[in-house]
Amino acid sequence: MYPPRLPKEEHFHEEICTLESGGRYLTNGLAAVERFPISFKTQFSGNCFHHVVLGVYYNGRYGTLGMSRREDLMDKPLTFRTLSDLFFEFDDSYRKYLHTVKKVKIGLYVCHDPHSFQQIEWKHLVLNTGKMSREETRKELEKHARDMRMKIIKTSGSQSPVKDRQREKSLSPCHRQMSPQRRLKRRDKS
């Protein structure tokens, strides 16, 4: 017997749980790998579908981890130089199955600490791609990618993402470097 069909919100919730438990768990120990959620809303034959993957950024390249019945709608290797190249790869893949990407939501980097209570920012950037040109979409995605990298670099106090990556340090919010004064205060309390 087939399981009962779940409402759209519950399907979306299941995908989020899978993203959280699967992709985050598998990459938690990789401090130099930055992870962020990517959510797609597509339309096919008048019906809307939602799909979530875990975006991955490492050593100046983008890729994804995810689950799907379609091989080209889940894992993408770390070969994409820009976030927009990664998005357009998904867009092309969806078109093969006659789906139109209506909306994409991209979150911020996810903390590497498995015990952190930090909320995941699921939709920091929301693009209504169905109403945007390819060039407008590219521009917005690249601006967001640059802002994500720069925000984290400024808060971590580091000088360049390349140096941090070589030292296997994360740019995630939970991996900020402490100031010398905070380090001294921590030692005094011990």
N, C-alpha and C positions, 0 to 999 in steps of 0.2 A: 504494500500500500504506500502511496506517495504521501510525504508530509504535507500538512495544510499550507497553503500559500500565505505568506506573511504580508502585512501592509508595507508600503514603501518605506516608512520611517524605520520599521524594525529591520528590514533588509539593510538599510543604510547603517543602522546601529551595529549589526553583525559585522559589516565590513570594517567599521571603525575599530571594533574590538579585535578583529583579526590583524589590522594594521598595528594597533598598539601592542598586542601580545606577541605577534610574530616578528615583524620587521624590527621593532624597537628592541626586543629581547636579543635577536640575533646580532644586532650591531652595537649594543651597549658597550661592549668591551673594546670597541674600535674608536678610541678617543679622537683620532684625526678625521673620522668620517662624520660629516654633518648630515642630519636627517631632518626632513620636513614633510608635512602632509600635502598631498595634491589630490584634489577632488574634482571629478568631472561630472557634468550633467549633460546627458546626450538625449537626442530625440530620434525615435524610429517609429514609423507608421503612426504618428500621433501620440505615442506613449513616451514618457520620460524615464530615463534610467540614470542611476547614480553609481559611480565607481570611485574607489579611493585606492591610491598607491602611496608608498613611502618614497619620497624623493630623496636622493642621496647625492652629496657633493663631496668629492675627494680629489685633492691634488689638481684643482682647476677643471675638473670634469664632472658632468652630471649623469645620473642614471636613476633607475627606480627598482624597488622590490615591491611585489604585489601578487595578488591572486586573481585569476580570471580563467574562464573556460577557453578563451582565445590566447594563444601563446604570445601574440604580438601586442596584447593589452595588459601584460603584467610586468615581468622583469625586463629592464632595458640595461644594457651594459654601460659602464662608465666611459662612454666614448663621446658624449655630447659636450662641445665646448661652451655652449650657452644654454640657459634655461629655456629660451625660446626655441632653440633647435630640438630640445627634448619635447616640449609641448607640441610642436608641429609634427614630430614623429608620431605622437599619440593621435593627433588630429588626422593624419594620413591613414593610420591604422583603423581608426573608427570609420572613416569614409569607405574603406574596403567592405565593411559590414553594413553599409548604407545608414550609418548613424551620423547625425550632425551634432557637433559639440556646441552646446548653447552657452554653457557657463563653465569656468574653471576657477577654483578657489585654491589659493596657495597659502600655507601657514608659515610660521617662523620656525627656526631651528628648534629641535626638541632636545631637552636636557638629557645628558647621558647617565645621570644618577637615577638608578631604578627605585630609590626610596624617596625621591623628591616629590613634593606636593605642588610643584609648579604646574599651573594649568597649561595645557597645550593650546597654542594659538592656531586654530584650524583654518581660519579664513581671514588672514591679514590682508590679502589681495583678492578681490573678487572681480573677475572680468566677464562681461556679458559678450562673449566672443561671437555670438550669433549676429550681433549688431555692430561689430568692429571690423575694420579692414585688417588684412594680414600684417601690414606695416604698423598699424596702431597697436595691435596685439604684441608684436615683437618689441616695440618701444616700451610698453608698459611692463612686460615680463623682464626685460633687461634692466629697467630702472629698479624694479623690485629686487632682483638678484643682487644688484650693486648695493642697494640700501641694506639688504640683509647682511652682506659681508661687511660693509662699513660700520653698521651699528654694533655688530658683535666685536669687531676689531677695536672700536673706540672704547667699549665697555670693558674689554679685557686688558686694555692698556698696552697691547702689543703693537709692534711697528709694521709688520707685514704678514699677510696670511701665509706666504710661502715659508717664512721662518718658523711660524707656529706649526705648520704641517710637518716640517722636517724634524721638529723636536717631538712629534707625536702628541701635540697638545690640541685640545678641542677649542673651537670657537663658540660652543654652545653657552647659553647664559649661565648654566650651573658651574661652568669651568672657568669663571673669571679669576684672574690673578689677584691675590690680596695685596693691598698696599703694605709697605714696610711697617707702618704704624699699627695696622690691624694684626699683622703677624706677631708683633711684640706684645700687643694686648692679649692675644691668644696664649702666648707662652706664659704671661704673668698669671693667668687664671689656672694654669695646670698645677 
